[in-house]
Amino acid sequence: MEPDYIYGDAEREIVKSGYEAIEAVLAGYDMNAKRRLLFYLDWYIDPYYKNDLTNLYEPLKELLQEMVTAENEDDVIADALFLLESYTEPPYERLRESIDMVPQQFLPKARYLINLKD
């Protein structure tokens, strides 16, 4: 069975509900739900679309860093790193503090993010 990556109304509602709802999905065990929400967040946090990230930016940045060091599937970790690199700014302190928990194949990207200068 192919993984389900297509987001829809459920993911829009999760983001509208706020950070706690986003965290519940991204910290949960349903990998397909994580993938769909990360795919939607790629659109949502892209500055081009001018969505209001006032109360979401910093907590989401922290959560994405946590996802890189949590027990996630490789594609979920890759998506979290992509979102960090594409739409957030350093510093990445949580990633720095937990670098020894980053899976080996993602260490180059994690180290790159940690070493970015403002």
HUDA-V262145 format. One record per helix or strand of 3 or more residues. SS is the DSSP state (@ for helix, = for strand). FROM is the first residue (numbers start at 1). TO is the last residue. If there is no record, write none. Layout:
# HUDA-V262145
ss from to
SS FROM TO
SS FROM TO
This chain:
# HUDA-V262145
ss from to
@ 9 17
@ 19 26
@ 31 44
@ 47 49
@ 57 69
@ 74 87
@ 93 97
@ 99 101
@ 104 114
